[in-house]
């Protein structure tokens, strides 16, 4: 009798422990569901259609088509459109694939952020024709999207658009720096040759005037005609 009661007590304790564990697991599930973005399957499908339209705009190189996926009246529309126009002047997109869309978080009742994995291939039109090979890249970007009254979605913001169209600007900066370095090198060479004409004995007034009045050409001519031969003669002696 005692043994039977003991078995019943153990069974009751085991059942209670199982029930407690199950309750905790359900509570955990409820927390995860509450923390997840409130997007239905239809919402996810609508967001996918939104990015497919964005992809079509990139493949067509059409900034206006891309802007139609943004929320009307957006304050940053003008800047985004300028970036897109510059981007399509510099790049021709061969592929713009939407690999994966993952809901991130709910920002406001009708605004959500989604993480989108992109894979694209483009040609840099700033390069010479013989160097215009396809460039492939993939990235994951966060986009803020807004649900409209008709159930569709539109883009609000993403840092992805902030850097578009900057390739030409960076190219101009690099070209400017190279030009500045080249000008400094020429100035240094001209100064060097001018100093050589001044310290040469006996003085060669004609060469001094040539180097002074023709800063680049005169310095090059003096370097080839007088400076190098003199150095070679000095080396032989």
Protein Blocks (a to p, Z undefined) as FASTA:
>chain_A
ZZmmmmmmmmmmmmmmmmmmmmmmmmmmmmmmmmpccddfklmmmmmmmmmmmmmmmmno
paklmmmmpcehiaklmmmmmmmmmmmmmpccfbdcdfbacdfbdfbfkbccdddddddd
dddfkbcfklmccddddddddddddddfkopacdfbdcklmmgoklmmmmmmmmmmmmmm
mmmmmmmmmmmmmmmmmmpccddfklmmmmmmmmmlmmmmmmmmmmmmmmmmmmmZZ
